[in-house]
Amino acid sequence: MSPETLTIILSAIGVVLTLTTSLFAAGAWMVRRIDDRIDAVDEKLSTRIDAVDDKLSTRIDAVDDKLSARIDAIATDVTDLKIAVARLEGPPRHLLTARR
């Protein structure tokens, strides 16, 4: 084999290795950059979702407290109404009492 042919083969191998290495490095850089962007979007969405969750939890707790208060008030009214009806419907009063 002549020195020129050997030089051409070694140069071709060097070019192929250089291109392969640079493509691999570029691919790794793109993957890292995409991962960073996905992490940033994930953090942003997590923050927004947490804010919405806190806001909804506060509203649901307020509605729950309001409904609990209304239900307790209705339960008290129903109890008072039962007592009033029981007084009205109590045993019949006799005008005349029989004493023997």
Secondary structure as UniProt FT lines:
FT   HELIX           3..88
//
